[in-house]
Amino acid sequence: MAWSADEREPRNKNRNKGRNNWDQSEYSGKRKEKDVRMAMYSKGFAWLSGSPTDNEKLSVGKTAQFFGFVALRYASGRVAQRGELGRAFYELATPSQREIMLEAAKEEASVLEAWWNCRSKILRKLEHHLYTGEEIKKGDIEPLAREFGWLNAKAGLIEARGIAAVEDTLTEAQWNQLHKLRQNPGLAAKGGKNHKRIRLPGLSRELAAQYEDLYAKAFTWLTGTMTDNQTIPLGQPAQFFGFVSIRHKSGHGASRGRISRQFSDILGDEQQARIIEASKQLWPEVKRFMLKRTELLLEMDKLRKTPDKFDAAKYKAVATELGVIEIQCGMIEATTYHQIRKGMTDSQSKKMMAIRSEYILDRKTMENLSITKRGQAIYTLCQTCHSNPQIAPTLNMIINRPIASLGDYEYSMAMKERGKKTVRWTEDLLDQFIAAPTKSIPGTKMGFQGLLNETDRTAIIHYLKTLEGK
C-alpha cells in the first residue's frame, strides 16, 4: 500500500522538527487528521500494553466535561490546578451557595454511577473484540451508546443548573475575586495550605471529590467563554483505552506525544497503514462529534441566559447522538488495535512493554537497583517534559543553579517570586520541591504529583548531579 509523505510522517526521520507544537497543542483543542492519527498511536499503545483495569481509570472531571477547564489549563501554561481552583471558589461561596452545589453533587451521584456502569459494559464489548476479533453487533452496542451519551449529558445538565443557580446569587465582590483568579490562576494556590480538601460530615471521599470538582467546573464556566467550553483534549472522543491510567501511574509524567512516537517506531508498514486508514475514517466522525457537542453546549448555555427557552427534548436527542458518534469512533479504533495486535511479533511486544516500563516504575524492581540506576529510571519521567524547553526548563546543571534563571523558558510568576527570595536550587530545596511541587511552590506550572519515597528523591538528585556539564 502506498501513502503520502505526510501520512508517513510518524516514521520519518525528520518528524521531530515539529514535535514541540504537537506536545503543546494536546490540550489546545486544535485538531487535524494528523493529530487524530497521533492520538490513535498513544491510545493503541495504552490499550495493547495495558489491562482491562487500566481502561476503567479516569480522572475526576473527565465526566461531564463541558465547562472549559481544558482551555484554561492550556492558556495558563499548566498553572491552573483543578483542585486548587475548586477549593478557592468553595472558600468564596456563602453557606446558601454551598448548599446549592452540594445538592447538585448529590443529585448527580446516581447518574454518574449509572454512567460508569454503562461505560464498563461498553468496555467489555470493546475488549472482547480486541482479544477475539468477534464482530461487535450494532444492535448490541447502539442502545448502550445512546445511554452513555445521555447519562453523561444528564450529569452535565444537573451541574449546569446548580452552577446557574449559584451565578444568580453571586455578589460583586465574589465576581471580582473570580475574575482575578481567571486572570492569574496561580493565585488560587497562594498559601496552598489554606485550601484544604473539602471534607464534610457524612460525605464519602468520592462524593467529596465530585463536589470539589463541581466548583472547578463552576469557576471555568462562569469566567470563561463558549470557545473555552468547546475545547477538549486529543484523547476525546472515545476515551476508553487506558491512557489516563499511564498518566496516573507515571505521576503525570507521561507525554501522549512522546509515547505516540515511540509506539509508531516499533510498528511495521502494514500496521502503520492500518492506523492511517483508521484515522481517515475517524476524521469526519470527530468533526461531526465536535459540531454536535457545540450544539449541546449552546442548548446548555441557555440555562444561564434564557432558561425558559431551554429545550429538554432537543438536549436529550443531541446527547444520545453524541453517544452514538463516540462509540462509533471507539469501534473504529478497537478494530484497528485488534488487527495490529494480531500481527504483532514477539519482538514488537517486548519493545512495547519495555516502553511502558519507562513510565510505570515497578517498585520491586526499583528496590534492587543501584542508586544511580534508580535515579536514571526515575529521570525518564522527568525527561518527558524537561527535554523540551517550551514545556519545562532543562535539568542539566540544576544543582546550585539560580532559580528561574534560564532565558529560553517562561517561568510561572510563583517560580519567579521564589527566585527572588531563594537564590539557588540547593539539594535540600530540590528535595522539598520534588516531594510535592504544588505545595512547595504554589502556583508552579509543574503538574507532576511528587515523589513521596525519600529514597527515590535521593536517587533522582544523585542522578541529576551526574548530568553536570552534559
N, C-alpha and C positions, 0 to 999 in steps of 0.2 A: 504494500500500500504506500502511495506517495503522499506527502503533505508539504505544506509551505514552510518557508524558513521561520515564519512567526510561530507556526504550530510546533516546530521542533525546538523552539526556544528553551524549554526546560532542560534539554540535553546539549545545548550549545555551549561551547567552552567560554564564550564571552557573555553569558547570561548575567553574570554578577554585576555588569555595568549598571543595570537598573534595579539592583536588589534593594537599595535603601528606600526607594519610592514604594516598592511593594510592601515592605515591612511597615512603613509608616502609614500606608493607606488601608491597612487591615480594618481599622475602625473608622475610616473617613466616610464610609457609605458609598464611595465611588466604585462603580462596577463596570467591567468589560468582560467579554467572554474569556479573555486570557486570565483574568482574576478568578473567575469561577473555576477555571481549569486548575489553577494553582491551589485553590481551596480543596478541590477534589483530591489532590495528592495528600494533603495533610489529613483529611478525613479518612481516606483509604488506608493510610499508614496506621492511624489510631485504631481503626476497626480491625484490620488484619493482624496487628501485633498485640491487640488487647483481648478483653474478655467481655461477656455479657454484663458483668458487674460494672465495668468501666463505662459501658454505654448508658447505664442508669444515672450516671453522675451529671448534674447540672448545678450551676451556682444560683444562689438566691438572686432574684432579679431577672433570671432568664425566662421565667414565666411572665406572661402578660407584658412583654417588652415593647410598650407603646409610647413611653413617656420621655424619650430623648436623652437618657443618661449617656449612651454611647457617644453621641455628638459632643457632649460636654467633656467627657473623658479625653476625646481626641483633641478638641480645641484647647484644652488646658495643658496639653503636653503630658498627660497622665497624672497631673497633680490632683485632680478631682478624685476623692475616695468616697465610694458609695456609703459606707458605714458612717464615716465622719460627717458627711453632709446630712444623712438621715438623722443622726443624733443631734446635730446642731439645730435642725429645724424642730425636732421634738422639744428641745430646751426653750425654743422661742414660743412654742404653742401654749395657748391657755388651756385650763382644765376642760372646758367645753369642746375645744378643738381636738384635744387628745381623745375625748370620748367618741367623737365622730369618727376619727381614724381607727380607733380600737374596734368599734362596731363594724366598720368596713373589713378590717382584717379578720375578725371572727366570722363574718358572713361569707367571705370568700374561701374560708378554710376547707369546707366540704367540697366546694367546686374544684379547688386545686387538688384535693385528694382524688377526686374522680378523674381529673386531667392526667395525673400521674399514672393511675391505673390504666387509662386508655393508652397512654404513651407506652407503657410496659407491654400491653397486648400487641401494639404495632411493632415494637422492637423484637418480640419473639417471632413474629412472622418474617421480618427482615432477616433476622439471624438464621432462621430455619432455611431461608432461601440461600444465604451465604454458604452454609455447610452442606446443603443437599442439592442445590440448583433447581429444586422444585418450583414451578411457576406460582407466583402469588396471584391468586384469583381476585379479579376486580370486585366481584360480589362479596368476597370475604372482607376485603380491606377498606372498601369505599365507605361503608357505614361508620367504621372506626375513624376514618379520615374526617368525615363530617362532624362527628362528635368531638374529635381532637381540636378542630378549628373553633367550634362553638364554645367549648369549655374554656379554652384559652382566652377567647374574646369576652366571655361572660365574666371571668375573673377581672379582666381589664375594665369591664363596664362597672363592676362593683367598686373597684378602686377609683375610677374616674368620677363616679357620683359622690364618693366620700371626699375626694380632693376638691371637687367643685363646691361642695357644701362648706368646706373649710375656707375656700377662697372668698366666699361671700362674707366671712366674719373677720378677715384679716385687717388689722389696723394699719395706719400709715407707717407707724414705727416698725411694725413687723415687715411690711413691704420693703422699707429702706434696708433693713438688715438682710433680707433675702437677696435684694439686688446687689448689695455689697459682696455677699458670698458668691454670687454669679460672676461678678467681675474678677474676683480673686478667690477661687475655691479653696486655696491653701489656708485661708483664714479659719476654715472650719476646724482645722487641726491645731490651731494655736492653743497651747496649753492643753494638749490632747488628753491628759489625764482627767480633765473636767468632763469630757464626753464619754462617760461610762456606757457600756452596752445596756440597752433597755431591758430591765428585768422587773416584771410586775407580778404580784401575788396571784397564783392560780393560772399563770400563763406558761405553757410549755416553751422550751427553748426554741422549737421550730416555729411556733406561732409568734414568739417574741422577735425572732429574726425577720419574719414576714412583716410584722408590724413596723419594725425599724426600717425595713426596706421600702415600705409604703411612703414613709416620709421622704426618702431619697427620690422616689418617683414624683411625689408631690412637688418637691423642690424644682426638679428639672422641667416638669410640665408647666408649672406656674411662671417660671422665669425664662423659659425658652420659646422657641418658635415652631411652627409646623414643619419647617425644614429639618429642625433638630429631631423631631419625632419620627421623621421618615428614615432616619439613619439607623441601619442595623449592621452588625459585623459580617464579615465574609463567610463565616460558618453557617449563616442562615440564607435561605430556608433549609429545612431538613437537618436539624441539629440532633442527629441520632447516633453518631458514630464514634463517640468516646474521646474526642479531642479535649474536652473540658477536664476529663479525668487526668490526662497527661499534664495539663496546666496546673492542676491542683497538686499532683504528686511531685512536680518539679518546683513547687513553691512559687508558681507563676514565672518560672524561668524559661519555659518552653516557648519558642517562636514558631508560629504557623508557617512563616515564610521559609525559615531555615529547614524545618522538618520537611516541607514540601520539596525543596531542592534535594535534600538528602535521599528521600524516597524515590524521587524521579531518577536519580543517578543509578539506582540498582535495578530499575526496570528495563526489560528488553524492548525492542522495536514494536513487537505485536502488542505488548502490554501498554506501551505509550500510545499506540494507535487507538486502543480501546478508551483511554482517558480522553483523547482528543475528540473521538466520535461522541462520547457521552456528554462532553461539555457543549458540543454543538446542539445536542438535544435539550440540554438543561437551560441554555441561554434564553430562549424565548419563554420558557416556563418561569425563570427567575424574573424576567421583565414583567410578565403577567402578574406574578406574585407581588411585586413592588407596587404596581398600579392598583391592584385590588386592596393592598394593605393601606395605601393612601386614601382610598375610598372609605375604608373603615375608620381611619383616623379623622377624616373630615366629619363623618357622622358623629363620632365620639366627641369631637370638639364642640358640637352644638350644646352639649351638657353644660358647658361653661358660659356660652353666649346667648343661645336661644333654646333652652331646654324644651320648650313647648313644641319645637319643630323636630325634635329627635324622633327618628323613625325606627322603632324597635324591630319591626319585621325586616326592614332593609338591612339593618345592622346584623341580624342573625343570618340572613341569606348570604351576605358578603363573607361573614365569618366562616360559615360552612364551606363556601367555595375556596376560601384561603386554605382550609384544612386539606381539601382535595388536591389543590395545587402542590402544597408542601409534601404530601405523601407521594404524589407522582414524582416529585424530584427525588425523594428518598428511594423510591423503587428503581429509578434510572441509575442512581449511584450504587445501590445494593447489587443490582445485576452486573454492573461493571466490576465491582470488587469481587464478586463471585468468580467471574471469568479470569481476573488477574490471579486470584488465589489458586484456582485450578491449574494455572500454568506456571506457578512459582516453583523454582528449583530449590533443592536443599541449601545451596549456596546463597541464593537470594533471601531465603527465610532466615538464615544465620546472620546475614548482614542487616536485615530488618530488625531483628531482635537486639543486635549489638547497638544499633542506633537508639532503640527505645531505652536501653540501659544507660545511655548518656544522660537521659532526662529523669529517669526514675532510679534513684540511688538505693540499692539493696543494702539494708542495714547490716546483715550478717557478713556480706562481702566487705563492706566498708570497715568493719571492726578488725579484719585480718590484713588490711593494707598498711603499709608504712605511712608515716606522717606526710611525706612528700606525695606519695601516690594517692593518698586520701584527699589531700588538698587539690591535686590535679583533677581528680574525679569531680569534686565539688565545683571546681573552676569552670567545668563545661557548662554548668547552669549560668554562671556569670557571663561567659563568652557570648551567649545568645544576644544580649543587649550591648555589652561593653566592647564588642568588636566592631560596633557601628557607631561612629561619633555623632550621627544625627539622632541616635536614640539614647546613648549613655556615654559618659566620658571613659577614655581608656584607663585600665587599671595598671598599666605599666608604670613603674616608679611611683606608685601611690603612697608608699610609706614615707612619711615626713614631707609630702608634697603640700603646698599651701591649699587650703580648702577653696573650692570653686575658682580655680586659677587657670583652667585651660580655655584658651580663646576660641576653640572650634566647637564648643558645646554651650548651649543656652541653659544655664542652671536655673532652678526654681528660686523664687525670692527667698524662701526659707533657707535654702542652702547658702545663698549669698549673705544673708544675715548672720548665719552661723560662722561663715568665713571671717566676718568682721570681729566676732567675739573670740573664736578659737582659731589660731593661726594655721596649724598644720594637722594632717592626719597622722596621729601617733598610733601605735599598735593598740593601746588601750581604747582610744576613741573609735578606731575601726571595729574593735571587738563589740563595743556597745552598739554601734550603728548596725552591724551585720546581725546582731541578735534580734533587733526589732526596728527596722529603718523608719517606719512611720511614727513610732513612739519616740525614738531617739531625736529625730529632726522632723517634727510635724510639718507637713506641707511639702515634703520631698516628692520628687517625681518617681522615685524608686518604688515600684509596685511589689517587689519581692517580699514575701511574708517574714523572712528572717530565719536564721539558724538557731534553734533552741539548744542544740547539743554543743556544749562548751568545747569538746574535742574537735568537732567539725570546724568551729570558728578558729581554733588554734591552728588546725591543718590548713585552712584556706589562707590565713595570714602568713603562715610559714611559706606556702607556695607563692604567694604574691611577692615575697622577698626574693624568690629565685628569679623573678621577672625583671628585677632591677637592671636597667641598662639595655634591655632587649628592645 
